[in-house]
Amino acid sequence: MKKLLTAVLAVVFLAGNVFAQKIVLEGSTTVLPIAQRAAEEYMDANSKANLTVRGGGSGVGINSLIAGTCDIGMASRAIRDSEIQNAASKGKQTKAFVVAMDGIAVIVNNNNSVSGLSKQQIADIYTGKITNWSQVGGKNESIVVVSRDSASGTFETFGELALGGQKVMSKALMQASNQAISTTITKTSGAIGYVGIGYIGSSVKAVSIDGIEPNAENVLTGKYPYSRPLFMYTNGEPKGQVKDFMDFMLSKDGQQIVEEEGFVALK
């Protein structure tokens, strides 16, 4: 009986420790609002849960996961082969979870009369070939190009989907987050930038691309040209509370959070 009681207590102790585990999520500022809301609701439902969520960019999140300084790396791009190899050299094997779909929305100031651009015009603006709004049907005003910095998965994905691998013009204003880009566009009449679909708000205007609006339906069907998945990465198959949180993130309740934050839930 004494041995049985000891065994039962040991199981309870271990289970308690698992669900008192501190979980750190780090990385993409696009995924950040989803993760913050999910963490808050998860902790509300699990009193022993202790989750910390911080940004920094997709590259930061993946590198932190590999370094062992976070438990879940958030990214708005797929992990690179070099990162997979780096992880393997440290005895880690990353596992990807698609947690939402997103569209990279091209945004302009609300006072800008331009409401739509073509993919070619976007590429020409961001590479410096088009420099004035009058060249794309707007007023005679210089275009202020605003971009994410190179640590951003959004920067990398936009470079692939919108620019075909071409480099962003050297005079572009580089910003560290989606919110920073949105704020810059709001304050600068001639500015153009790009953000995750969840960052479209009343303070900026999203333009159509080749006549296609950046909305949930067009993103989910892949019709919108700058559609992409959003990821959370773990070190191998998740266990304990990391698994429990990931199960919540992919559940009906977790996907409802995705929608409420302005992104596109998985169907």
N, C-alpha and C positions, 0 to 999 in steps of 0.2 A: 504493500500500500504506500509506504514511504517513497519507494522508487517511482511509483506511478505518479504520485503527487509532485515529486521533483521534476519529472518529465513534463507534466502538464504546465507547471510554473515556467519551465524553460521555454516552452512553445509560446506561452502568453508573453513572456519577456521579449522574445525575439520578434514576435508579431508587433508588439508595442514599439520596438525600436525601428522596425521597417516603416511604420506609419508615423513615426516621429522624425523620419529622415529629412534633412534639409535638402531641397531641390533647387538648383540654380538653372535658370533659362537665360541664354544670352545670344545676341546676334541681331538679325535683320530688324530695322526700324519699320519695315512694312508689316512684318508679322507681329511686331511689338504690341499694338493695341488689342489684337486677338488674344495673345498670350497673357497680357495683363488682366483682361476681363475673365479669361478662363481660370487663371490662378486665383483671383479673388473669389469667384463662385465655388471653386474647388475647395478652398480653405474654409469658406462659410459652411460647406457641407461636411468637412472633415476637420474637426477641431484640433487634431494633433498635427495636421499638415503645416509645413513651413516652406513656402515657395518664394523665391526671389527672382524677379524678372528685370533684365537690363538690356539696353540696345548696344550700339557700337558698329553694326553692319554685319552682313552675311559672312564675310571673311573672318571677322573677329569671332563670331559665334562658332564657326567650324574649327578654327584654330584653338579656341578655348576648350572645345570638346576633346580635341586631340591631345591637348596639354593636360586635360583632367581638371580644369578649373571651372567647368560647368557640366551639368548632367544632360542638358538638352540644348543643342545648338540650333538656333533659328536661322533660316536662310530663304531668300527669295530667288535662289538659283540652285541648280543641281551642283552637287559636290564635284570638284575637278579630279581628274585621274591623279594628279600630283598630290592632292590632299589625301586621297585614298591610300596612296603609297606611303605618304608621311605617317598616316595613322597606323598602317601595317608595321612600319619600322619601329613603332612604339608599342607594338602588341595590341593595337586596337582595331576593331572592325566596325566601321560606321554603318548604321542602319537608317534608311530614309523613310519618313512618313509624310505623305502629302496630306496636309491638314486643311487646305482651302485652295480655291482658284482665284486668280487675280487678273486684272488687266492694267497695263501701264498706261495711265491716262495722260494725255498731253494737255496742259493747262495754260491759260493766258489770263491777263487781267480782265476784270468784268467790263471795263470800258473799251476793250478791244472789239472792233466790229467784225473781226474774222471769227467765223464759227465752225469752219471746216478746212482741213488741209489734206493734201495727198501724201502718201508715203514718201514720194520723191521730194516733195517740198520740205517735209520734216528732215530728211537726210541732208538736203541742201542748206537748210537753216543751221543745223547742228555742225556742219562741216565748214560753214562760213561762206558758202556760195551765194546764199540769199541773205542780205543784211538789213533790208528795209521792209516794213509791213506793206508798203505800196506794191511790192513785187508779187504779193500773194492776195491782192484785193483789198488790203487795208489802207489806213491813212499813211501819209508821209511821216514815218517815225522809225527811228533806228530800232532794230530788234536786239534785245538784251537776252542772250542765251544763258540759261541757268541749268546746271546739271548736278547729279549726285557725284560724290567723290569715288575714287577707285576702290575703296574698301566695301562699297555697296554692291550687293547682288543685283539691285535694280539698275545700276550703272552698267554692269556687265551684260545683263539681259537686254537692256535698251540698245546697247551697242551692237548686239547680234541681230535683234529683230528689226530695229529701226534704221540702223546705220550700215548694216551688212559688214560689220567689222572695221569700218572706217573710224578714225579718231575724232573725238569731239574737238572743236576749234579751241585753240590755246587761250583765247580771251574769255571763254565761258566762266561764269561764276560757279564755283564748285561748292556744294552744300553737303553737310554731313547727315541730313535726315530728310524724310518726306515733309515733315512739318516745317523745316527751315526753307525748303523750296516753296511750299505753299505761302508762307509768310512773305518771302521775297517777291513772289508774283503779285500778291495782294498790294504791296507797297510800290511796285514798279510798273508803270503803265505799259511800257513796251516789252515787258519780259515774257518769256516762254519757258516752261519747265515741264517736268514729268514726275508723276507720283503714282503710288498704288491706288487702285480704284476706291479704296476705303477712305482716302484722304480728299476726295472731291467734296467740296463744301460750297456754301453760298458765297464765300469770299473770293472764289475764283471760278473761271469758266472752263469746262472741258470741251475741247473741239472734237468733231468727228474726224475719222481717218478714212479717206476714200469713201465718204458718205456713211460710214459705220460708227455708231455711237458706242462709247465704252460703258456698256451696261451688263447686268448679270446674265441675261439671255445670250447676248453676243459673245461674252467670255466663255460661258459654259459650252456653247456649241463650237467654239474655236473660230467663229466668224470674225471677231475682232482681231486685227492683225498682231496686236501686242499682248495677247493672252499668255498666261504662264501659271504653273502651279507654285504654291508656297509650301515650304518644308519645315519639319522639325526632325533633327537627327539625334540619335542616341548611340551610345557605345555598345554595339552589339544588340542582341535581343533584350529589350528593357525588362527589368525585374522590380519587384517590390512596389514602392510608391511611384517610381518613374513610370512603370507599366500601368499602374492604376490611373495616373494622370493622363497618359496617352490614350487609354481606353475612353476616358471622359472626353478628351479633346475630339475624338472621332465619333462619339456618341451623338444621338439626336440633340441632346442639350448642348453639347460642345459645338455642333454645327449651327445651332440656332444663334450662338454667340458670334460665329463667323458672319452670319447674315446681318445681325444687329450692328456689327461694326463696319458694315458697308462692303464687305467682301462677298465672295460667291461660295456657298456651301457645296460640299460634294454630294452628288446625287447617286 
